[in-house]
Amino acid sequence: MKPLKIAVASGKGGTGKTFFSTNLYYSLKDKYKICLSDLDVEEPNSGLFIKSGMKLVEILCYNTIPVVDDSKCTLCGRCSEVCQFNAIFVTKTKWGIFPELCKGCTACIKLCPENALAKGEKEIGVVKDNRDGFVEGKLKLREPIAVPLIKQTKDKTLQNYNDYEFIIYDSPPGTTCPTIAAMKGNDFVVLVAEPTPFGFNDFVITYDVLKKLKLKFGVVINKDGIGDSEVEDFCIKEGIPLLSKIPHSDEIAQNYSNGIIVSEKDDRFKRYFLSAFDKIISLLKEV
């Protein structure tokens, strides 16, 4: 049986995505075989809250970039024409590439009329695995392209924890390509929303993306009580499942800023995450 995959996403940074991911992980860890995988590879921070042994196994990750065989290249420029990302330049005397712009799509390699291009590799980051249910992807400094590393982190997570019951993916915020790469292919997406005008605006954008991706999802309202009811009203109007409302609390904020998992410290808080999980399971059972 394959693990059930739950991605935790948000329309903007700072809504509490990592807060929810880590607390859900610890709320379920004693009962289920569960893995937490941090796909926010540009700034992963779930690991700050992981207290189990951190004897990490590190796996280098690479992006595919073209390399040229000068003996075959006629400098026809076809590869540069088909590259949508302007990563390749061809002059009358030289073939060249900007590796930072290459997305690894391999169109240039496949469409070269002289078969002068082959697959090369460029190191982009590392996947870390503590072998106790926590995986983290970390992008190399100054590396601008996150999607290949996100995909490789997901692959390594599934490979190493394919006998687990659940995998929680802490996704990047927003609606860019990295976020979509993290959300695609999962059984359920938890959309963490902040009840403020700014939070509502980005929440609606992410909601539209999830609809287009045809993913099953529900909403968690974090910091409930600091703003207005726009998010909740929208959920009711659109028939979006509301998984949990976590109240704004100085106690939660203080504990979180000190790296303390509130669901472990006090059962008052744990119930918000267990309730959300129960609703997720119930929604997944619906035909």
C-alpha positions as CSV (number, residue, x, y, z in Angstrom):
1,M,0.0,0.0,0.0
2,K,1.4,3.4,-1.0
3,P,1.6,6.2,1.6
4,L,-1.1,8.8,1.5
5,K,0.5,12.1,0.5
6,I,-0.6,15.4,2.1
7,A,0.9,18.7,0.9
8,V,0.6,21.8,3.1
9,A,0.5,25.0,1.1
10,S,-0.2,28.7,1.5
11,G,-0.9,31.7,-0.7
12,K,1.8,33.8,1.0
13,G,4.7,33.4,3.4
14,G,4.1,33.7,7.1
15,T,0.6,32.2,7.3
16,G,1.8,29.2,9.4
17,K,2.4,26.6,6.8
18,T,5.5,25.1,8.5
19,F,3.8,25.6,11.9
20,F,0.9,23.4,10.8
21,S,3.1,20.9,9.0
22,T,5.4,20.3,12.0
23,N,2.6,20.2,14.5
24,L,0.6,17.8,12.4
25,Y,3.6,15.6,12.1
26,Y,4.2,15.4,15.9
27,S,0.5,15.0,16.6
28,L,0.4,11.8,14.5
29,K,4.0,10.5,15.0
30,D,3.3,8.2,17.9
31,K,0.3,6.6,16.3
32,Y,1.3,6.3,12.6
33,K,4.4,5.7,10.5
34,I,4.6,9.2,9.1
35,C,7.2,11.2,7.2
36,L,7.7,15.0,7.0
37,S,9.4,16.2,3.9
38,D,10.4,19.8,3.5
39,L,10.0,20.9,-0.1
40,D,10.5,24.6,0.5
41,V,14.0,24.1,-0.8
42,E,15.0,27.8,-1.0
43,E,14.6,28.3,2.7
44,P,13.8,25.0,4.4
45,N,13.1,25.4,8.1
46,S,11.0,22.4,9.2
47,G,14.2,20.9,10.4
48,L,14.5,23.5,13.2
49,F,11.6,21.7,14.9
50,I,12.8,18.1,14.4
51,K,14.1,16.7,17.7
52,S,14.9,13.1,16.7
53,G,18.5,12.1,15.9
54,M,19.8,14.1,13.0
55,K,22.3,11.6,11.6
56,L,21.6,12.9,8.1
57,V,22.3,11.1,4.9
58,E,23.1,13.6,2.2
59,I,22.4,13.0,-1.5
60,L,23.7,15.5,-4.1
61,C,21.1,16.5,-6.7
62,Y,21.7,17.7,-10.2
63,N,19.9,19.5,-13.1
64,T,20.3,18.3,-16.7
65,I,22.1,20.8,-18.9
66,P,23.3,20.3,-22.5
67,V,27.0,19.8,-23.3
68,V,28.2,20.2,-26.9
69,D,30.4,18.0,-29.1
70,D,32.4,20.6,-31.0
71,S,33.3,18.1,-33.7
72,K,29.6,17.7,-34.6
73,C,28.2,21.2,-34.0
74,T,27.8,23.3,-37.1
75,L,26.6,26.4,-35.2
76,C,23.3,26.3,-37.0
77,G,21.5,27.9,-34.0
78,R,18.6,25.5,-33.9
79,C,19.2,24.8,-30.2
80,S,19.1,28.5,-29.3
81,E,15.9,28.9,-31.3
82,V,14.0,26.1,-29.4
83,C,15.2,27.2,-26.0
84,Q,12.3,29.0,-24.3
85,F,14.5,30.3,-21.5
86,N,17.3,32.0,-23.5
87,A,19.9,29.7,-21.9
88,I,21.8,29.0,-25.1
89,F,23.6,31.4,-27.4
90,V,25.2,30.7,-30.8
91,T,27.5,33.0,-32.7
92,K,29.3,32.5,-36.0
93,T,32.2,31.1,-34.1
94,K,31.0,29.9,-30.7
95,W,28.4,27.8,-28.9
96,G,27.7,28.7,-25.3
97,I,25.2,28.2,-22.4
98,F,24.1,30.1,-19.3
99,P,23.6,27.2,-16.9
100,E,21.6,29.3,-14.4
101,L,18.9,29.8,-17.0
102,C,18.6,26.2,-18.1
103,K,15.5,24.4,-16.9
104,G,16.7,21.0,-18.0
105,C,13.8,20.4,-20.5
106,T,16.3,18.8,-23.0
107,A,14.4,20.2,-26.0
108,C,17.7,21.4,-27.4
109,I,19.2,18.0,-27.2
110,K,16.3,16.3,-28.8
111,L,16.0,18.8,-31.7
112,C,19.6,19.2,-32.6
113,P,19.8,18.2,-36.3
114,E,23.5,17.1,-35.9
115,N,23.0,15.2,-32.6
116,A,25.8,17.4,-31.3
117,L,24.3,17.9,-27.8
118,A,24.3,15.4,-24.9
119,K,23.0,15.4,-21.3
120,G,25.4,16.9,-18.8
121,E,24.9,17.6,-15.1
122,K,25.0,20.6,-12.9
123,E,24.9,20.3,-9.1
124,I,21.9,22.3,-7.7
125,G,21.5,21.1,-4.1
126,V,21.2,18.3,-1.7
127,V,18.5,16.0,-0.2
128,K,19.0,15.3,3.5
129,D,17.4,12.3,5.2
130,N,17.6,11.6,8.9
131,R,16.3,8.0,8.4
132,D,13.7,8.6,11.1
133,G,10.8,10.2,9.1
134,F,12.3,13.5,8.1
135,V,13.6,14.6,4.7
136,E,14.7,18.0,3.5
137,G,15.7,19.5,0.2
138,K,18.1,22.4,0.2
139,L,19.0,24.5,-2.8
140,K,22.6,25.5,-3.4
141,L,23.4,29.1,-2.7
142,R,22.7,31.4,-5.7
143,E,21.0,28.6,-7.6
144,P,17.8,30.1,-9.1
145,I,15.9,27.0,-10.3
146,A,14.1,25.0,-7.5
147,V,11.8,22.7,-9.4
148,P,14.3,19.9,-10.3
149,L,15.4,19.7,-6.7
150,I,11.7,19.6,-5.4
151,K,11.0,16.7,-7.8
152,Q,14.1,14.9,-6.7
153,T,13.3,15.5,-3.0
154,K,9.8,14.0,-3.6
155,D,11.3,11.0,-5.4
156,K,13.8,10.3,-2.6
157,T,11.1,10.7,0.0
158,L,8.8,8.2,-1.7
159,Q,11.8,5.8,-2.3
160,N,12.9,5.8,1.3
161,Y,9.5,5.9,3.0
162,N,7.3,3.9,0.6
163,D,6.3,1.6,3.5
164,Y,5.0,4.5,5.6
165,E,1.3,5.3,6.0
166,F,1.5,9.1,5.5
167,I,3.9,11.7,4.0
168,I,3.4,15.4,4.8
169,Y,5.0,17.7,2.3
170,D,5.8,21.2,3.6
171,S,5.5,23.1,0.3
172,P,6.9,26.5,-0.8
173,P,4.4,29.4,-0.4
174,G,2.7,31.2,-3.3
175,T,1.6,29.9,-6.7
176,T,4.8,29.8,-8.6
177,C,6.3,26.8,-10.4
178,P,8.0,25.4,-7.2
179,T,4.7,25.4,-5.4
180,I,2.9,23.7,-8.2
181,A,5.6,21.1,-8.5
182,A,5.3,20.4,-4.7
183,M,1.5,20.2,-4.8
184,K,1.0,18.0,-8.0
185,G,0.5,14.3,-7.5
186,N,-0.6,14.4,-3.9
187,D,-3.8,12.9,-2.5
188,F,-4.7,16.0,-0.6
189,V,-3.6,19.7,-0.1
190,V,-4.1,21.6,3.1
191,L,-4.3,25.3,2.3
192,V,-3.3,27.4,5.3
193,A,-4.9,30.8,5.2
194,E,-4.5,34.0,7.3
195,P,-7.7,35.9,8.0
196,T,-6.4,39.3,6.8
197,P,-7.2,41.3,3.6
198,F,-3.7,40.5,2.3
199,G,-4.0,36.9,3.3
200,F,-7.4,36.6,1.7
201,N,-6.2,38.0,-1.6
202,D,-3.4,35.4,-1.9
203,F,-5.7,32.7,-0.6
204,V,-8.1,33.2,-3.5
205,I,-5.3,33.1,-6.0
206,T,-4.1,29.8,-4.6
207,Y,-7.7,28.5,-4.5
208,D,-8.0,29.1,-8.3
209,V,-4.7,27.3,-8.9
210,L,-5.9,24.3,-6.9
211,K,-9.1,24.2,-8.8
212,K,-7.3,24.2,-12.1
213,L,-5.0,21.4,-10.9
214,K,-8.1,19.4,-9.9
215,L,-6.6,18.6,-6.5
216,K,-8.7,17.7,-3.4
217,F,-8.1,20.2,-0.7
218,G,-9.4,21.9,2.4
219,V,-8.6,25.0,4.4
220,V,-7.0,25.7,7.8
221,I,-7.5,29.2,9.1
222,N,-4.5,30.1,11.3
223,K,-4.3,33.1,13.6
224,D,-8.1,33.2,13.7
225,G,-9.3,36.4,15.4
226,I,-6.6,38.8,14.2
227,G,-8.5,40.0,11.1
228,D,-11.9,39.5,9.5
229,S,-14.1,36.6,8.4
230,E,-13.5,37.0,4.6
231,V,-11.7,33.6,4.3
232,E,-14.3,31.7,6.2
233,D,-17.2,33.4,4.4
234,F,-15.6,32.5,1.1
235,C,-15.2,28.9,2.1
236,I,-18.8,28.7,3.1
237,K,-19.9,30.3,-0.2
238,E,-17.8,28.1,-2.4
239,G,-18.3,24.9,-0.4
240,I,-14.7,24.5,0.5
241,P,-14.1,22.2,3.5
242,L,-12.9,24.1,6.5
243,L,-10.5,21.7,8.4
244,S,-9.6,23.7,11.4
245,K,-9.5,27.2,12.9
246,I,-6.4,27.8,15.0
247,P,-6.8,30.8,17.2
248,H,-4.4,33.7,17.4
249,S,-2.5,33.2,20.6
250,D,0.5,34.9,22.2
251,E,1.3,31.6,23.9
252,I,1.5,29.8,20.5
253,A,3.6,32.5,19.0
254,Q,6.1,32.5,21.9
255,N,6.4,28.7,21.9
256,Y,6.9,28.6,18.1
257,S,9.5,31.3,18.2
258,N,11.4,29.2,20.7
259,G,11.2,26.1,18.5
260,I,8.6,24.4,20.8
261,I,6.0,22.2,19.2
262,V,2.8,23.4,20.9
263,S,0.8,20.2,20.0
264,E,3.3,18.2,22.2
265,K,3.3,20.7,25.0
266,D,-0.4,21.0,25.5
267,D,-3.3,18.9,24.4
268,R,-5.4,22.0,24.1
269,F,-3.5,22.8,20.9
270,K,-3.1,19.2,19.7
271,R,-6.8,18.9,19.1
272,Y,-6.7,21.5,16.3
273,F,-4.3,19.3,14.3
274,L,-6.0,16.0,15.0
275,S,-9.4,17.4,14.1
276,A,-8.0,18.6,10.7
277,F,-6.4,15.2,10.1
278,D,-9.7,13.4,10.9
279,K,-11.5,15.6,8.4
280,I,-8.9,15.0,5.7
281,I,-9.3,11.2,6.1
282,S,-13.1,11.6,5.9
283,L,-12.9,13.7,2.8
284,L,-10.6,11.2,1.1
285,K,-13.0,8.4,1.8
286,E,-15.8,10.3,-0.1
287,V,-16.5,9.0,-3.6
